Amino acid sequence: MDAATIRAQVEDDRAEWARLRARLDAHPDGPLHDPEAPDWTSRDVYTHLAQMMQWTAKEI
């Protein structure tokens, strides 16, 4: 990959994280999914993401 491609990918990733954080932060206490999905709150999602990132970092 060249530098421009990497930069674009990082910028896209940051934008996606910003959209996710905005949605999670806008609904801190209620479920975020449709009625058929588990009743996860923003805290649950953040916890899950943090655990997955920690696991991934160990594997790398």
C-alpha positions in Angstrom: 0.0 0.0 0.0 1.2 3.5 -0.7 1.0 6.3 1.8 -2.1 7.9 0.2 -4.0 4.7 0.5 -3.0 4.2 4.1 -3.9 7.7 5.0 -7.3 7.4 3.3 -8.0 4.2 5.2 -7.1 5.7 8.5 -9.3 8.7 7.8 -12.2 6.4 6.9 -11.7 4.4 10.1 -11.6 7.5 12.2 -14.8 8.8 10.6 -16.5 5.4 11.2 -15.4 5.5 14.9 -16.7 9.0 15.2 -20.2 8.0 13.9 -20.3 5.0 16.2 -19.2 7.1 19.2 -21.8 9.7 18.4 -24.6 7.1 18.3 -23.5 5.4 21.5 -23.1 8.7 23.3 -26.5 9.9 22.2 -28.2 6.8 23.7 -26.3 6.0 26.9 -28.9 4.1 28.8 -31.3 2.5 26.4 -30.9 -0.5 24.1 -29.5 0.4 20.7 -30.7 -2.6 18.6 -33.9 -3.8 17.2 -36.3 -5.7 19.6 -34.9 -9.1 18.4 -31.3 -8.3 19.5 -29.9 -8.4 23.0 -30.6 -5.4 25.2 -27.1 -3.9 25.1 -26.6 -0.3 26.3 -23.8 1.9 25.1 -21.8 0.8 28.1 -22.2 -2.8 27.0 -21.0 -2.0 23.5 -18.0 0.0 24.7 -17.1 -2.9 27.1 -17.3 -5.5 24.3 -15.3 -3.3 21.9 -12.6 -2.7 24.5 -12.4 -6.5 25.3 -12.1 -7.3 21.6 -9.4 -4.6 21.1 -7.4 -5.9 24.0 -7.7 -9.5 22.7 -6.6 -8.4 19.2 -3.7 -6.4 20.6 -2.5 -9.5 22.5 -2.8 -11.7 19.3 -0.9 -9.2 17.2 
